[in-house]
Amino acid sequence: MPTEQPPVLTASVHDLRYVAAILRGVNFHNRATVTVTKQGLTVKVEEARTITAAAWIFADIFDEFIYNPETPTDDDFMRTTQDQEIESSSFEMPLNTVLDCLNIFGTAASSTGTGVGKKGWKKQNQDSDRESGDEEAGGNRVEPLNPNASEKHTGMRLTYMSPGYPLTLLIAEDVVGPTTTCEISTYEPEPYLDFGFDPEKVVLRIILKSSWFRDALSELDPSYDKLTFISNPPEMSDNPMTGKSRRRNPTKPILRIKAGGNFGSTEMDYPNDRDVLESFECMQSVSFSYRFSHIAKSLRAVQSSTKTSLRIDNDGLLSLQFMMPPPKGKENNAESSAFIDFQCLALDDEII
């Protein structure tokens, strides 16, 4: 009798809110491609062949993570040991449905609607760190990081048998609370769009606190249709040949974010200050524009992250990487921090 193949993936977490927050960060398109390796999960989405997003949810984030590679076919027996070490399994899933299931007890925040593009106007006497649009958007903060949050948790156990089988979610509200089982159809993954971002071609590289970038996006009017990043190299160092130093033209900004539309424009300048820009590298003058509605899709990821890495290559390809704080109880484990990466093509008329 043939031995029954164990599930390709079995993972569980006692508080699903952190995983739900990471998934909401890339929830601007329903069809998501999930890649499973021993290191964890990668969830990728794309839209209009112009913008992509990938969330890395590492195995250490889960309380249990067991990956059993799929049974090899006859064609797989000739693979090398190196090929086997990087083995992975992939499937597509409806991301909206998964988030709705995670929120079935109302404890993972609503996943209907993106909450992007809505102006988070601040109400009178409202705390500056909380946008009024957060509640309407289903709550974009990472709830497990709130020290005042209730100790009641909703746990999740995820099982994926193999291709053709559904993704099974067992959701349990607290230890003695109700449980429910959701079976979500999976699909054969389609080829994923890869822009081929090359770090060797980067002309602008910035690391800043996400709160600065979040405030910038939140203050922009959703009617704007274009967002432009403008940057210039900082003051040049002394020239050993002449003994003189070239100074940057003070009229050119170190970093400027400019947004505009039919009814006006907004400009925000950032100084080359360690309190604002933790890291700043600019190889040449940069000015690339992007559709604001595309950049705004990263707002949920920004709101849940601690640091933002902004990189632009010489063709205008933009990479926004967001570092998420580790879940509650794993603050001392650096490998428990998730990452979300957005990549977006520049508008054609801006590429030189």
C-alpha positions as CSV (number, residue, x, y, z in Angstrom):
1,M,0.0,0.0,0.0
2,P,1.4,3.4,-0.9
3,T,2.3,5.7,2.0
4,E,0.0,8.6,2.3
5,Q,1.8,11.9,1.5
6,P,1.7,14.3,4.4
7,P,0.4,17.9,3.9
8,V,2.7,20.1,1.9
9,L,2.2,22.9,4.5
10,T,1.0,22.9,8.1
11,A,1.3,26.2,10.0
12,S,-0.3,27.6,13.1
13,V,-0.2,30.7,15.1
14,H,-2.0,31.5,18.4
15,D,-2.8,35.1,17.4
16,L,-3.6,35.5,13.7
17,R,-3.8,39.3,13.7
18,Y,-0.1,39.8,12.8
19,V,-0.4,37.5,9.8
20,A,-3.6,39.2,8.8
21,A,-2.0,42.6,8.9
22,I,0.9,41.4,6.7
23,L,-1.6,40.0,4.1
24,R,-3.7,43.2,4.2
25,G,-0.5,45.1,3.3
26,V,-0.5,43.5,-0.2
27,N,-4.3,43.2,-0.6
28,F,-4.8,45.5,-3.6
29,H,-5.5,42.5,-6.0
30,N,-7.5,39.4,-5.2
31,R,-5.4,36.7,-6.9
32,A,-2.3,36.1,-4.9
33,T,0.5,33.6,-5.6
34,V,1.9,31.8,-2.5
35,T,5.3,30.2,-2.6
36,V,6.2,27.9,0.3
37,T,9.8,27.0,1.3
38,K,11.4,25.9,4.5
39,Q,12.1,29.5,5.2
40,G,8.5,30.5,5.2
41,L,5.9,32.0,2.8
42,T,6.0,34.5,0.1
43,V,2.7,36.1,-1.0
44,K,2.9,38.0,-4.3
45,V,0.3,40.1,-6.2
46,E,0.4,42.3,-9.3
47,E,-1.8,44.7,-11.1
48,A,-1.9,46.2,-14.6
49,R,1.5,44.8,-15.3
50,T,2.8,48.0,-13.7
51,I,2.9,47.4,-9.9
52,T,3.8,44.3,-7.9
53,A,4.0,43.5,-4.2
54,A,5.5,40.6,-2.3
55,A,5.2,39.9,1.4
56,W,7.7,37.7,3.1
57,I,6.3,35.8,6.2
58,F,9.1,33.9,7.7
59,A,8.7,30.5,9.4
60,D,9.8,31.9,12.8
61,I,6.7,34.1,12.8
62,F,4.5,31.0,13.2
63,D,4.3,28.9,16.4
64,E,4.4,25.8,14.1
65,F,5.6,25.6,10.5
66,I,6.1,22.3,8.8
67,Y,6.9,22.1,5.1
68,N,6.9,18.8,3.2
69,P,8.0,19.2,-0.4
70,E,5.6,17.7,-2.9
71,T,6.2,14.1,-4.0
72,P,8.8,14.3,-6.9
73,T,7.8,13.0,-10.4
74,D,9.9,10.8,-12.5
75,D,11.4,13.9,-14.2
76,D,12.6,15.2,-10.8
77,F,14.9,12.3,-9.9
78,M,17.8,13.8,-11.8
79,R,17.8,17.0,-9.7
80,T,21.0,18.0,-7.9
81,T,21.3,18.3,-4.1
82,Q,21.4,22.1,-4.6
83,D,18.1,22.1,-6.4
84,Q,16.5,20.1,-3.6
85,E,17.8,22.6,-1.0
86,I,15.9,25.4,-2.7
87,E,12.8,23.4,-3.3
88,S,9.5,25.2,-3.2
89,S,5.7,24.7,-3.8
90,S,3.4,27.3,-5.2
91,F,-0.3,27.9,-5.6
92,E,-2.8,30.7,-6.2
93,M,-5.5,31.8,-3.7
94,P,-8.2,34.4,-3.5
95,L,-6.7,36.9,-1.1
96,N,-9.9,38.7,-0.2
97,T,-11.5,35.4,0.7
98,V,-8.6,34.4,2.9
99,L,-8.8,37.7,4.8
100,D,-12.5,37.4,5.2
101,C,-12.0,33.9,6.8
102,L,-9.3,35.2,9.1
103,N,-11.8,37.9,10.3
104,I,-14.7,35.5,10.6
105,F,-14.9,36.3,14.4
106,G,-14.3,40.0,13.8
107,T,-10.9,39.9,15.5
108,A,-8.6,40.4,12.5
109,A,-10.1,43.7,11.2
110,S,-12.2,44.0,8.1
111,S,-10.6,43.1,4.8
112,T,-13.4,44.5,2.5
113,G,-12.1,47.5,0.6
114,T,-8.5,48.5,0.5
115,G,-8.8,51.6,2.6
116,V,-6.4,53.3,0.1
117,G,-7.1,56.6,-1.5
118,K,-9.3,57.7,1.4
119,K,-8.2,60.8,3.0
120,G,-7.5,60.2,6.7
121,W,-8.6,63.7,7.8
122,K,-7.7,64.3,11.4
123,K,-10.6,65.1,13.7
124,Q,-10.4,67.8,16.4
125,N,-8.6,66.6,19.6
126,Q,-7.6,63.4,17.8
127,D,-4.3,61.8,18.6
128,S,-1.7,62.7,15.9
129,D,-0.5,59.1,15.5
130,R,-4.0,57.8,14.6
131,E,-5.8,58.6,11.4
132,S,-9.6,58.9,11.4
133,G,-9.7,56.8,8.3
134,D,-8.2,53.8,10.1
135,E,-11.5,52.6,11.6
136,E,-13.3,53.1,8.3
137,A,-10.5,51.1,6.5
138,G,-10.9,48.2,8.9
139,G,-8.0,49.2,11.1
140,N,-4.6,49.2,9.5
141,R,-2.4,49.1,12.6
142,V,-0.7,45.8,13.7
143,E,-3.0,45.1,16.7
144,P,-0.7,42.6,18.5
145,L,1.8,45.4,19.0
146,N,-0.7,47.4,21.0
147,P,0.2,46.9,24.7
148,N,-3.4,47.7,25.7
149,A,-4.9,45.1,23.5
150,S,-7.1,42.4,25.0
151,E,-5.3,39.2,25.9
152,K,-8.0,37.2,24.1
153,H,-6.6,35.8,20.9
154,T,-8.0,34.1,17.8
155,G,-5.7,31.3,16.7
156,M,-5.3,29.8,13.2
157,R,-4.1,26.5,11.8
158,L,-3.4,26.4,8.1
159,T,-3.1,23.2,6.0
160,Y,-2.4,22.8,2.4
161,M,-2.3,19.1,1.2
162,S,-1.0,19.4,-2.4
163,P,-2.0,20.9,-5.8
164,G,-5.7,20.6,-6.5
165,Y,-6.6,20.5,-2.8
166,P,-8.1,23.5,-1.0
167,L,-6.4,25.6,1.5
168,T,-7.9,24.7,4.9
169,L,-8.1,27.3,7.7
170,L,-9.1,26.2,11.2
171,I,-10.0,29.4,13.1
172,A,-10.4,29.1,16.9
173,E,-11.5,32.0,19.2
174,D,-9.6,31.6,22.4
175,V,-9.1,28.2,24.0
176,V,-12.7,27.5,25.0
177,G,-14.3,29.6,22.3
178,P,-16.0,28.6,19.1
179,T,-14.1,27.2,16.1
180,T,-14.7,27.1,12.4
181,T,-13.1,25.4,9.4
182,C,-12.8,27.2,6.1
183,E,-11.9,25.5,2.8
184,I,-10.6,27.9,0.2
185,S,-10.1,26.8,-3.4
186,T,-6.5,27.0,-4.8
187,Y,-5.4,27.3,-8.3
188,E,-2.4,26.5,-10.4
189,P,-0.1,29.6,-10.3
190,E,0.4,31.7,-13.3
191,P,3.8,33.1,-14.2
192,Y,4.6,36.0,-11.9
193,L,5.7,39.4,-13.3
194,D,9.3,40.1,-12.4
195,F,10.7,43.5,-13.2
196,G,14.2,42.3,-12.6
197,F,15.2,45.1,-10.1
198,D,19.0,45.3,-10.2
199,P,20.6,46.7,-7.0
200,E,23.7,47.5,-9.1
201,K,21.8,50.0,-11.1
202,V,20.3,51.9,-8.2
203,V,20.8,55.7,-8.4
204,L,18.9,56.6,-5.3
205,R,18.8,54.7,-2.0
206,I,17.1,56.0,1.1
207,I,16.2,54.5,4.5
208,L,13.8,56.4,6.7
209,K,11.3,55.9,9.5
210,S,8.0,54.7,8.0
211,S,6.2,57.4,10.0
212,W,7.7,60.1,7.8
213,F,6.7,58.4,4.6
214,R,3.2,57.5,6.1
215,D,2.6,61.1,7.0
216,A,3.6,62.2,3.5
217,L,1.2,59.9,1.7
218,S,-1.6,60.5,4.2
219,E,-1.5,64.2,3.7
220,L,-1.7,64.1,-0.1
221,D,-5.1,64.7,-1.6
222,P,-6.5,61.5,-3.3
223,S,-7.4,63.5,-6.4
224,Y,-3.7,63.8,-7.3
225,D,-2.8,61.7,-10.3
226,K,1.0,61.8,-10.3
227,L,3.7,61.5,-7.6
228,T,7.3,62.6,-8.4
229,F,10.5,61.8,-6.4
230,I,13.2,64.4,-7.0
231,S,16.6,64.0,-5.5
232,N,20.1,65.4,-5.9
233,P,23.5,64.3,-4.6
234,P,24.6,65.8,-1.3
235,E,27.6,68.1,-0.9
236,M,30.6,66.5,-2.6
237,S,33.7,65.6,-0.6
238,D,37.1,67.3,-1.0
239,N,38.9,66.7,-4.3
240,P,42.4,65.4,-3.5
241,M,43.7,66.7,-6.8
242,T,42.6,70.3,-6.4
243,G,42.1,70.5,-2.6
244,K,38.7,72.1,-3.3
245,S,35.2,70.7,-2.6
246,R,32.3,71.0,-4.9
247,R,29.2,72.2,-3.2
248,R,25.7,71.3,-4.1
249,N,23.5,74.0,-5.5
250,P,21.3,75.0,-2.5
251,T,18.3,75.6,-4.8
252,K,18.2,71.8,-5.6
253,P,16.5,69.7,-3.0
254,I,18.2,66.7,-1.3
255,L,14.8,64.9,-1.5
256,R,11.5,66.3,-2.6
257,I,8.2,64.5,-3.0
258,K,5.9,66.3,-5.4
259,A,2.3,65.4,-6.1
260,G,0.0,67.1,-8.5
261,G,-3.3,66.9,-10.4
262,N,-5.8,69.0,-12.2
263,F,-6.6,71.1,-9.2
264,G,-3.2,71.9,-7.7
265,S,0.0,70.4,-6.4
266,T,2.0,69.8,-3.2
267,E,5.7,69.7,-2.5
268,M,7.4,68.3,0.5
269,D,11.2,68.7,1.1
270,Y,13.3,66.5,3.4
271,P,16.7,67.5,4.8
272,N,19.7,65.2,4.8
273,D,19.4,64.8,8.6
274,R,19.9,61.5,10.5
275,D,16.8,62.2,12.5
276,V,14.8,62.1,9.2
277,L,16.8,60.1,6.7
278,E,18.7,57.3,8.4
279,S,20.6,56.6,5.2
280,F,20.9,58.6,2.0
281,E,22.8,57.7,-1.2
282,C,22.2,59.6,-4.4
283,M,24.5,58.9,-7.3
284,Q,23.0,61.5,-9.7
285,S,20.2,63.9,-10.1
286,V,16.9,61.9,-10.1
287,S,13.4,62.9,-11.1
288,F,10.9,60.1,-11.8
289,S,7.1,60.2,-11.7
290,Y,4.6,57.5,-10.9
291,R,0.8,57.1,-10.9
292,F,-0.2,58.3,-7.4
293,S,-3.0,55.6,-7.2
294,H,-0.3,53.0,-7.6
295,I,2.0,54.4,-4.8
296,A,-1.0,54.8,-2.6
297,K,-1.6,51.1,-2.6
298,S,1.4,50.8,-0.3
299,L,-0.3,52.9,2.4
300,R,-1.5,49.9,4.5
301,A,2.0,48.4,4.5
302,V,3.5,51.8,5.5
303,Q,1.1,52.1,8.4
304,S,2.1,48.7,9.8
305,S,5.9,49.0,9.3
306,T,8.7,50.6,11.2
307,K,11.2,51.4,8.5
308,T,11.0,52.2,4.8
309,S,13.7,51.6,2.2
310,L,13.2,53.6,-1.0
311,R,15.3,52.7,-4.1
312,I,15.1,53.9,-7.7
313,D,17.2,52.5,-10.5
314,N,18.5,54.4,-13.6
315,D,15.4,53.3,-15.6
316,G,13.0,54.7,-12.9
317,L,11.9,51.4,-11.5
318,L,10.9,52.1,-7.9
319,S,11.3,49.6,-5.0
320,L,9.7,50.3,-1.7
321,Q,10.6,47.8,1.0
322,F,8.8,48.0,4.4
323,M,10.2,46.3,7.5
324,M,7.4,45.1,9.8
325,P,8.0,44.9,13.6
326,P,8.2,41.3,15.0
327,P,5.0,40.0,16.5
328,K,4.3,40.4,20.2
329,G,6.4,38.0,22.3
330,K,9.1,37.7,19.6
331,E,10.6,41.2,19.8
332,N,14.1,39.8,20.5
333,N,14.1,37.5,17.4
334,A,15.3,39.5,14.4
335,E,14.3,36.7,12.1
336,S,10.6,37.2,13.1
337,S,10.3,40.5,11.3
338,A,8.3,40.3,8.0
339,F,9.0,42.4,4.9
340,I,6.8,43.8,2.2
341,D,8.3,44.9,-1.1
342,F,6.4,47.1,-3.7
343,Q,7.8,47.7,-7.1
344,C,6.4,50.1,-9.6
345,L,7.3,51.3,-13.1
346,A,7.8,55.0,-13.8
347,L,5.5,56.9,-16.1
348,D,6.9,56.6,-19.7
349,D,7.2,60.3,-20.2
350,E,9.6,60.6,-17.3
351,I,12.1,58.1,-18.5
352,I,15.1,59.7,-20.1
